[in-house]
Amino acid sequence: MEILSKVHAKNLIRWAESKPEVLVLSADLTSSTEIDLFRDTFPDRFISLGIAEQNMLSFAGGLAREGFRPFVHTFAVFIYRRAFDQIAMSVAYPNLPVRMFGFLPGVMTPGGATHQAIEDIAVMRALPNMTILECGDATDVESVLDVADSVNGPVYVRMLRGEIPRLFHASDRMRFGKVRTITEGTDIVLLSSGICTEEAMRAVKVLQSRGLSIHHMHVTTLKPFNDPAVLEAISRTRCGVITMENHTVVGGLGTIVAETMAEAGLGRRLVRIGIPDTFLHGASKPYLMKEYGLDALRLIAAVEHLTGERLNISESELAETYLAPVHSLAKAEAL
Amino acid sequence: MEIIDSPGQGAWQDEARRVAGGIRRRVLEHTVKNNGGYLSQACSAAEILAAMYLKIMRLGSTEKPLVPPPFPGVPGPQNPHSITGAAFNGPRAPHLDRFILSPSQYALVVYAALIETGRMAPEGLDQFNRDGSTVEMIGAEHSPGMEVMTGSLGQGLSQAAGIAMARKRRGETGRVWLFMSDGEFQSGQNWEAMEAIAHHRLDNIGIYVDMNGQQCDGPTDTVLKIEPFHDRLAAFGARVFRVDGHDLDALAAPAALERDGRPLVVLADTDPCRELPLLQKRIPKLHYVRFASAAEREEYRAVLTDILTREP
């Protein structure tokens, strides 16, 4: 597996070079959100607004009203938890093209409950006019700027940073409103998003070796959620549907898929894998994924539950996932 | 604090006095008719808004008094018809100023000001708080004279700062004027905004604060003190003047000064019962006047009749 580092940092300056109306806003996490290279390359288009997210979001609304495209960068939690009313009234109501990049979603930080965005999709999804995108690999990070910038209205992006695996070919770019079909199958439909896709891919390989037919799709557009490929796959499935996400099971991908199935009248069993309805604590990503059941073994258990078969798959059969070291050079801070 | 000489009397002051009187009369009339209204806000802010519209702000004129259109729906990717109420403040141009009402609870007072300055047709006020109307009770960005969402207090200054920075980057000479309320500064977002404005030297922002000392729960100094307000603002990097909010020349003078890199803040001390002493009976609760009895309503109706018969 190819591992890339500082994908956003490099991509952003390349992408924004010919777009003078793109301004990058920072709330004191400039290197932590990989915009230091942008700051050094285009100092005139970099706006430092300090540890003051409420002002930053309303300020961005003002800039966007005047034809600029503000790219707000900070940790995901600080966007929607600290400035929700500001997003609602200064950005979402006027349907302004403010692009919000939320880093360290879910289990991606050892920073503990204050830094873990575990309910951001649920909260932001409730806002009219809001579009929600999530990146799962380096190709997603490289292509999310085009997708976000094509939207007429505000966009919230669950972003990745640091050392990121490339799961999809560089030419297999993220497309607005479209899932990526990774494997086709009829026993189980599996929808995964964000970092869970890499984890799911490990399990799917082993499940396929046991003769199971898994239809695995990677979701990048969480709102709107209307790709017909999803319902088509679900209507064909024999045993049921599994969702897997780096977010609580309340209001995220699992809820979105449940709503979509119910509205379509598709009565299929559904297992939602995600953070159970609980806050987390500070620990490493692999520890948290295992502790809260976001890992390949949990997925295998869900498949066993839906198929009624015991598969006897051990942890050693699963391929290694890539785990970026928390204190590597690629990350400016542990947080 | 800087001291400025007060310029002399003149034609605009006479017109502003007429406009201020008209604002109070229209809001009183509205309040009597509808058994409720933001009456103390009209009494405190009449001269501030009159001075802003007639002297301080450089706005283009409307061709004729505009009639507010029906509500065309909220902004969104599926609605190309959504509007702002900025047209009531004249056309948009690089050299022209912009007006932002931060506490949109003052919308009624602004509507009255728009009528008195010939920007809105008087019958537009009949649409106030009617279903399907843009003349909302707590104004929104589609309401006459408004162009941003500001009813959630504390967000006006930050949004204005974004607009001001955008205008500066484009080399526009027009300024961004805010009308704010004193209680609104209890919100921390304003201090975040002041930091950002001072740091980025957005001296194309000018703020007039109606220091009427009143908020929902009562007098501001009993709810949550903001004093020493002047010193706090100055410490955050603003250029601050404290003036008599009913003195037209004192209100206008700071705006005429050469810009110096700092945002301009004019703290206008006002009397929420000005020209309507009857309101003093309601102290300490002046935020929204809803008559307690038919008798009280009649008292106000008598004052209104008296004003109307006095006027030519």
Boltz contact constraints between the chains, C-beta under 6 A:
constraints:
  - contact:
      token1: [A, 49]
      token2: [B, 196]
      max_distance: 6.0
  - contact:
      token1: [A, 52]
      token2: [B, 192]
      max_distance: 6.0
  - contact:
      token1: [A, 54]
      token2: [B, 189]
      max_distance: 6.0
  - contact:
      token1: [A, 55]
      token2: [B, 158]
      max_distance: 6.0
  - contact:
      token1: [A, 55]
      token2: [B, 189]
      max_distance: 6.0
  - contact:
      token1: [A, 55]
      token2: [B, 192]
      max_distance: 6.0
  - contact:
      token1: [A, 55]
      token2: [B, 193]
      max_distance: 6.0
  - contact:
      token1: [A, 55]
      token2: [B, 196]
      max_distance: 6.0
  - contact:
      token1: [A, 58]
      token2: [B, 155]
      max_distance: 6.0
  - contact:
      token1: [A, 58]
      token2: [B, 158]
      max_distance: 6.0
  - contact:
      token1: [A, 58]
      token2: [B, 159]
      max_distance: 6.0
  - contact:
      token1: [A, 59]
      token2: [B, 158]
      max_distance: 6.0
  - contact:
      token1: [A, 59]
      token2: [B, 161]
      max_distance: 6.0
  - contact:
      token1: [A, 59]
      token2: [B, 162]
      max_distance: 6.0
  - contact:
      token1: [A, 61]
      token2: [B, 159]
      max_distance: 6.0
  - contact:
      token1: [A, 62]
      token2: [B, 159]
      max_distance: 6.0
  - contact:
      token1: [A, 62]
      token2: [B, 162]
      max_distance: 6.0
  - contact:
      token1: [A, 62]
      token2: [B, 163]
      max_distance: 6.0
  - contact:
      token1: [A, 63]
      token2: [B, 162]
      max_distance: 6.0
  - contact:
      token1: [A, 63]
      token2: [B, 166]
      max_distance: 6.0
  - contact:
      token1: [A, 66]
      token2: [B, 163]
      max_distance: 6.0
  - contact:
      token1: [A, 66]
      token2: [B, 166]
      max_distance: 6.0
  - contact:
      token1: [A, 68]
      token2: [B, 166]
      max_distance: 6.0
  - contact:
      token1: [A, 85]
      token2: [B, 152]
      max_distance: 6.0
  - contact:
      token1: [A, 86]
      token2: [B, 155]
      max_distance: 6.0
  - contact:
      token1: [A, 89]
      token2: [B, 149]
      max_distance: 6.0
  - contact:
      token1: [A, 89]
      token2: [B, 152]
      max_distance: 6.0
  - contact:
      token1: [A, 90]
      token2: [B, 155]
      max_distance: 6.0
  - contact:
      token1: [A, 90]
      token2: [B, 159]
      max_distance: 6.0
  - contact:
      token1: [A, 93]
      token2: [B, 149]
      max_distance: 6.0
  - contact:
      token1: [A, 94]
      token2: [B, 75]
      max_distance: 6.0
  - contact:
      token1: [A, 95]
      token2: [B, 75]
      max_distance: 6.0
  - contact:
      token1: [A, 95]
      token2: [B, 76]
      max_distance: 6.0
  - contact:
      token1: [A, 129]
      token2: [B, 76]
      max_distance: 6.0
  - contact:
      token1: [A, 152]
      token2: [B, 77]
      max_distance: 6.0
  - contact:
      token1: [A, 153]
      token2: [B, 77]
      max_distance: 6.0
